[in-house]
Amino acid sequence: MARRGGRIDLASLAGSVGDNSSVDSKPVTPGKTTPADIPSDVSTYIDGQLLANVPLGELIGNPRNPRRRIGDLSDLSTIAERQLQPGVAITRATWLKIFPADEKLIGAARYIVVNGNRRLAASKEFGRTGMDVVVRDSIATSSESILEAAIIENIGRSDFDVLEEAEAVQALVAECGSADAAAQRLGRSKGWVSQRRALLKLSPELQEKLRGGEIAIRLARSLAQVPLEGQVKAWRAAQERAEKQSAQEESKDAEPATETSSSSTIVTAKAVRSLRSLRKGGVNPEVLAKALREIYTDEEQRSLRDALGQ
């Protein structure tokens, strides 16, 4: 169990369980567990025990998970044949001691998965019948510890919506009673917590643009300081300034076109101007790559990769 107020490292919790684990007095062979092998009385559990191939019908994802969109699961398609890392779960009884109002949400599930919600979704998506989990009731000491575990699982992931992250941080601040306490639990600076919470002050229109990658986080933080009714106007003004600055830089760098300039040189200059405008506007490489995949054929994408590698 993590010390009170300390940070819970779920990866180390899951990784600490294995064939030589000292906490596993009743080891279960992965892939060979049947429902009859799983204790019906929660008092027989030993914290850190591995339960292999728990039927999916007995598992439910964390109903308080800050991640609302599971996203693309193709990177987990191999889970149909093998599961390399177990999820971390809390027993129904322990969960309901902390969140008694969740009884209807979790239904008849015996375990709530707090780390491994994407693995659980992928197991269902790709036809797996069961999932390996480690029972860790020791991390469920309070509502704060549950929120902390869910946030730590997702922070830093490229597919984790930054606004979902901000909402999760705000929820943890509310549970802990202060931003300082939330920052300490997450192992982050007070400034980082403040910056994430500031994103929730953005107008709905700018929040959608932030989700879509049209606005960089740094610019979004600045816009959040502007009164709500003036944020969109401020964003457009920032775009105009960025485009003007980009045009000035290009005029300094670009050589004047002459009658002898090749058409390829002119096209390249136009492409550079367009890309610089996108970059100044806050479009990140991931969004640009997605757009290129939609525009170019597979063959053209391979040519682009080869050209970038030169």
Secondary structure, 3 states (H helix, E strand, C coil): CCCCCCCCCHHHHHHCCCCCCCCCCCCCCCCCCCHHHCCCCHHHCCCCCEEEEEEHHHEEECCCCCCCCCCCCHHHHHHHCCCCCCEEEEEHHHHHHHCHHHHHHHCCCCEEEEECHHHHHHHHHCCCCEEEEEECHHHCCCHHHHHHHHHHHHCCCCCCCHHHHHHHHHHHHHHHCCHHHHHHHHCCCHHHHHHHHHHHHCCHHHHHHHHCCCCCHHHHHHHCCCCHHHHHHHHHHHHHHHHHHHHHHHHHHCCCCCCCCCHHHHHHHHHHHHHHHHHHCCCCHHHHHHHHHHHCCHHHHHHHHHHHHC
